[in-house]
Amino acid sequence: MTDVQSSPRGSYAEPYPHPSGARAPQIPRQFLPRHVAVVMDGNGRWANARGLPRTEGHKAGERSLLDVVAGAVELGVEHVSAYAFSTENWKRSPDEVAFIMRFTKEVMERQLETMASWGVRIRWSGRRPRLWNSVIKVLERCEEATRDNDRCTLTMCMNYGGRAELADAAAAIAREVAAGRLDPRRITEKTVQRHLYVPDAPDVDLFLRSGGEQRTSNFMIWQAAYAEMVYLPEAWPDVDRLHLWRAVEEFARRDRRYGGAIDAVKPA
């Protein structure tokens, strides 16, 4: 991996245009989701439907991730969290797990310079145990190289599970109580928030899942408590920024936010 420097604010490159020439919809910032969580589902089924090994679906999904991040940058979305490998994914075949570990490392090495030039900050969320050291090193290298970028934050969720995150937060809080640093009567939702893997990330506004399934699959169950859900029938390799833009337009039209009514934008 080559050395990459964060670019000064204002000097970021623009993402490559969509092949169709489509431009991002003009949506007022107050109606944009600040944080979009993405479940990149359907890679294996996409490959199987074409008579290909499941690994080919993962390979095809690299383009989709980069294009969705490009679309988020163009829209002005501040945070994208991608469900790259869950704590449950260890149940897959050893060969597929090993491929995903190697491939994730290669993708981050391959795309770091491009995303850094766009002003993307890369972060990692998940558990260290079991995750390959080589993958951790690359993710930490990406974090360090892009730490000053502030246009959009991409959080790669590797060896991540929502229940695991809450269990780890509870364990950390219990240690503070046992050490006498925290009064259990003063534990609040803010206490839990401070002990999440990425405590300063805002709540998820838009939860986007590809692949036709309509469930959260243990992804960001704390952060997405009030998220708007959009489910795509397309498998992840068939998704690009146009799908993100349509989902954000749908988000902007919905007139309920956190229990209160607002006037919804009517994108052209």
N, C-alpha and C positions, 0 to 999 in steps of 0.2 A: 504494500500500500504506500502510495506516494504521500509526501507531506502536503497538507491542505491548510490554507489559512482562511479564517473567516473574513468575509468582505465587509468593508465599512458600510453602515446603513446608507442607502441612497445609491450605492454603486452595484447593487445586485443585478444579475442578468435576468432576462425574461425567459420563462420556460419556452421550449419549442412549441410551435403552433400545432393545433389538432389537425390531422390530415385532411379533414373536411373543410378546414378554414373557419369553422365555427368559433365564435367568440363567447367569452363568459357572459352570462346574463347580468344586467345591471340591477343589483338588488341593494337597497339601502342597508347600510351596515347594521342598523338596529334590528333588522330582520334576518341577518345572517347567523347561522349557528357558529358559536365561538369554538366549539370542540365537536369533531365528528369521530365517532368510533366505527371502525370498519372490520367486519368479519369476512375474511377472504375465503369463502367457501365454494366448493364445487370443482376444485382442480382435478381430483382423482376421477370424478364422474365425467368431466370434460374429456379427459384422456381416454377413458374406457369407451366412451361413445365413438371415438375415432380409431379404436383398435390399437391404442398406444399404451405404453407403460404409464402408471400413475405419475412417475417422476416427470414425464413430459408435460403434464398439467401444471406442475409446480414451476417448471421452466417458463411456460407460457405466461404464468401469472406475474413474472417480473415486470413485463411491459405494463401490465395493468396497474401495478402499484406505482410505478414511476409516473404514469399518465394521470392517475387520480391525485397524486401529490401535486403535479403540475397544475391540475384544475383547481385544487384548493388554494394554491398560491395566487392564481389568476383571480379567483373570487374574493380573496381576502380572508379566508378561513384561517384562524390562528393556530389551531391544534388538530392534528390527525393522529389517532391511535390505531395501529394495525395489529390484528390478532395473528401473529406469525406462527406461534407454536404454543399450544396449551399444555397445562400439567396433565391433561388426559391423553395427549397425543403420544405419550410414551407407550401406550397400549398398541400402537401400530407396529408393523413388522420392523425388526431391527434394521433391515436394509433401507426401508423408507425413512426411518428416523435418522439414520446416518446420512442419507442423501440430503434431507432437509437441513441438518446441521451444516454440512459442507456447503450446500447451496446458499443458505442464508449468509454465511461468511463471505462467499464469493460475490453475492449481490451487493452487500454493503461495501465491499472493497471496490466493486465496479462502478457503483452509482454515487459514491461519496462526493467526488469532485463535482459532479453535475448538480446534486442537490445543494451542496455548499454554495455553489455559484448563484443559486436561486435565492439564497438567504435562509435556507432551511436549517433549523437546529435539530439534530438527531439525539434522541434519548432512548434508554432501554428501561423496560419495566418487567420484573419477573423475579423468580427465585434463582439463586446461584447453584444450590445443590443439584447435581445431575447434568446441568447444562455444560456443554463442552467448554473447556478453558479457552480453546482457540476462538470460539464464538464470542465469549465474554470479552476477550482481549480486543477483538475487532469492534464490538459495540462500544467499549470504553474508549477506543481510539477515535471512533466517530463522534462520540460525545465531546471529547476534548477538542477535536478539530473544529467543531461547529458551535462551541459553547456561547460565542458572542453573536451568533446569527439570531435575528429577532423578527423575521418575516413570517415564518410558519414553523411550528414544532412538530416533527414526526416522531412519535414514540413507538418503537418496535417492541411489541409484547412477546417476549420469548420465555418459555417455561413459565407462563403466566396462567393463573386461574383466579377468578373473583373470590371464591371461597378460601383459597389458599392465602390470598392477600389479606382478607379479613382475619383469618386465623393467625397470620404472622403479626398483624397489627394488635390483636388481642394479647398475644404472647409478649410483645414489646411493652404494652401498657401494664400487664401483670408484673413484669420485671421492675418497672418504675415504682409500682405500688409496693412491691416486696422490699425494695431498697429504701422506701420511705420518701421518695422524691415526688410522689403523687398521692393525693387524698382520693380514695375511690369515690367519695361523695361528690367530687368535682369533675368526674368523667362526663364528657358531653360528646355530641357529634363532632365538634371541632377537635376533640382529643383523638378520636378515631382518624379523622382526616389527616392530622399531623403525622400519623404512623403508617399511612399508605406508602406504597412504593415510590410514587411521584406526588408528594403531598401538595405541591403548588400548582398542579394541573387543575384547570377549572372543571366543573361538572360537565358531563357529556350532554349536548343539546340534541344531536342527531345521531341515531344508531342505524347504521347502514349494513345490511347483510346481503350477500349474493348467494346464488345457488338454489333458491327456491324454498329453503327451510325457513320457518317462522318461529325462531326461538333465539334466546341470547347466548346459549351454550356457555354459561358461567363467565361471560366477558364483562368486566367492569360493572358488576352488579351493584356496587355502592355508588359509583360515579354516574351511572345511567338511570338512577331512580326516577327521574322526571324526563328522560329523553323521549323524543319523538322517534317512532320506529318506522323505517322504510325497508321493505324486503324486495329484493330484485329476483326475478325468475332466472336471469342469466347466470351461468357459471362464472367464477372469477376471471378466467382468461378472456372472456368476452366482454368484460366491463372496462370502461374508460372514463375520462373526465365528463363526457356527455351524461353518463348515468349519475355521476355526482351532482352535476348542475341541475338535472331534473329533480333529484331528491331534495336539493336545497330549495328549489322553487316550490316544491310541495311543502317543505318545512315552512317556508315564508308565508304560504297561503293559510296555514292552519291558525286558527284564531284563539287557541288556548295556550297559555304559557304559565306553568307553575301555579295553577289554580286560579289565575286571573285572566280576564279577557283583554285583548288588544285589537286594534285595527290591523287586519292582515294586508300585506302588500299584494298587488295583482300584477306579477311580472308579465311583460308583453310576450 
